[in-house]
C-alpha cells in the first residue's frame, strides 16, 4: 500500500486515538479514565491503570514508527 501511495505522489497519514468509554466493540475490556459510563444506560468501563496508560503511549509510538517506516 505504501508503494501505491508514493507512486501517486500522495502522503500516508494516521490518526491514533483511544475511544475510552465510547467504545462500541462488544469485546471486553472497555478501558477508560474512570468507571463512569459516557451516557446513562451504557456499559461501565474498567478504569485504566497507570501501567496500561504507559503501554498505550508505547503502542502509539510504535504505530507512528511503523507509519514513518512505511
N, C-alpha and C positions, 0 to 999 in steps of 0.2 A: 504494500500500500504506500509505503514511504517513497518508493521509486516512482509510482504513478503520480503522486502529489508533486514531487520535484519536477517530473517531466512536463507538467502543465504550468510550471512556474509559480505554483502556489506554496503556501506555508502551512504546515500542520499546526494544530492548536489542541490544547487540552484544558478542560475545566474540571477541577477537582473540588469536591465538597463532601460534607458529611451531613446527611439529612436528619440525623438525630431522631427525635420522637415523631417526625412527619413521615418516617419510612413506611412505604406501602408494601414491601416484600413481606410475606407472612412468616418466613422462617426466623426463628429466634437466633441470637438475642437481638433485641432492638435497643441500642445504646443511645443515651442522651445525657446532657449535663446534669439532669435531675430526674427523679422518678415521677415527674409531673407530666401527664398526657398533654399533647398540644391542643386538644379540643375535648370537651366533655363527651364521654362515651367511647373515646379511643383507648387503645391499649396503654397500659402503664409501662413506660420504658425502664430498662435497667440503668441505674446511674453508672456512668463510665468512671473507671478508676484512673488514677494518675499514671500507672504503667500502660494502660490501654491508650491514653492520650498520647503518651510518648511514642507508642507503636504507630498510631495514626500519623504522627509527624514523620516518622521514618518511612512509612508506606507512601505518603505523598511525595517525599523527597525522592524515593526510588522510582515512582511513576514519572516524575519530572526528568530524572536522569535517563530513563528509557525513551522518553519523547525526544530529548535533545539528541540522543544517540541515533534514533530513527531518522 
